[in-house]
Amino acid sequence: MICHCRTSHDAARLSEIPTCRRVKTAVDLLNDSSFTDTEPEGVLLAAGATGEIINVAIHTEANVPICIVDFGEQLLIGCLEKEITVL
């Protein structure tokens, strides 16, 4: 996987995990209705799936970093840091 990282400086300061890092899901990732092809609250990826952080954004209301993770097969998922672990 080739990393094309772009991170806002504000998000990078908040994030504990740098971009371009390989990660795995620490928990099952559930659909928050963002993916219309999967039922709401359905499992998008099971715990243990691997991917790479390609960007970090900030959830403006909660003021927490969201790691945008590329899990391959055209699947990008925004993850909280507690939902992933660095490999």
C-alpha positions as CSV (number, residue, x, y, z in Angstrom):
1,M,0.0,0.0,0.0
2,I,1.4,3.4,-1.0
3,C,0.8,6.2,1.5
4,H,-0.4,9.5,0.3
5,C,-0.7,11.4,3.6
6,R,-2.2,14.7,4.2
7,T,-2.9,15.9,7.7
8,S,-4.1,19.1,9.1
9,H,-1.6,20.5,11.5
10,D,-4.3,21.0,14.2
11,A,-5.4,17.4,13.8
12,A,-1.9,16.1,13.9
13,R,-1.2,17.8,17.2
14,L,-4.3,16.2,18.7
15,S,-3.6,12.7,17.4
16,E,-1.5,10.2,19.3
17,I,-1.0,8.1,16.1
18,P,0.8,9.6,13.1
19,T,-0.3,9.2,9.5
20,C,1.1,6.5,7.3
21,R,1.1,4.0,10.2
22,R,-0.3,0.5,9.8
23,V,-3.0,-0.2,12.3
24,K,-5.5,-2.9,13.1
25,T,-9.0,-2.6,14.5
26,A,-9.2,-3.2,18.2
27,V,-13.0,-3.6,18.1
28,D,-15.7,-4.4,15.5
29,L,-16.4,-1.3,13.5
30,L,-20.1,-0.6,13.2
31,N,-22.0,1.3,10.6
32,D,-23.1,4.7,11.9
33,S,-25.4,5.0,8.8
34,S,-22.5,6.4,6.7
35,F,-22.5,3.3,4.5
36,T,-25.8,2.9,2.8
37,D,-25.0,-0.6,1.5
38,T,-24.7,-1.9,5.1
39,E,-27.5,-2.0,7.6
40,P,-27.3,0.6,10.4
41,E,-25.3,-0.7,13.3
42,G,-24.1,-3.6,11.1
43,V,-20.5,-4.7,11.3
44,L,-18.3,-3.0,8.6
45,L,-15.1,-4.7,9.7
46,A,-14.4,-7.2,12.4
47,A,-11.8,-6.6,15.1
48,G,-8.3,-7.4,13.8
49,A,-8.7,-6.0,10.3
50,T,-5.6,-4.1,9.1
51,G,-5.3,-0.8,7.3
52,E,-3.2,2.3,7.0
53,I,-3.9,5.8,8.4
54,I,-4.0,8.2,5.4
55,N,-5.3,11.3,7.1
56,V,-6.3,12.7,10.4
57,A,-9.2,15.1,10.8
58,I,-10.9,16.7,13.8
59,H,-14.5,16.1,14.9
60,T,-15.4,19.7,15.4
61,E,-18.2,19.2,18.0
62,A,-16.3,16.7,20.1
63,N,-12.8,18.2,19.4
64,V,-11.3,14.7,19.0
65,P,-9.1,13.4,16.2
66,I,-10.6,11.0,13.6
67,C,-8.1,8.8,11.9
68,I,-9.1,8.1,8.3
69,V,-8.0,4.5,7.7
70,D,-7.7,2.8,4.3
71,F,-8.7,-0.8,4.7
72,G,-8.3,-1.6,1.0
73,E,-11.0,-2.5,-1.5
74,Q,-12.0,1.1,-1.7
75,L,-13.0,1.1,2.0
76,L,-12.1,4.3,3.9
77,I,-13.4,4.5,7.5
78,G,-13.0,7.3,10.1
79,C,-11.9,5.7,13.3
80,L,-11.5,7.0,16.9
81,E,-8.0,6.3,18.3
82,K,-9.5,3.9,20.9
83,E,-10.9,1.8,18.0
84,I,-7.4,1.1,16.5
85,T,-4.0,0.0,17.5
86,V,-0.6,0.6,15.8
87,L,1.1,-2.5,14.4
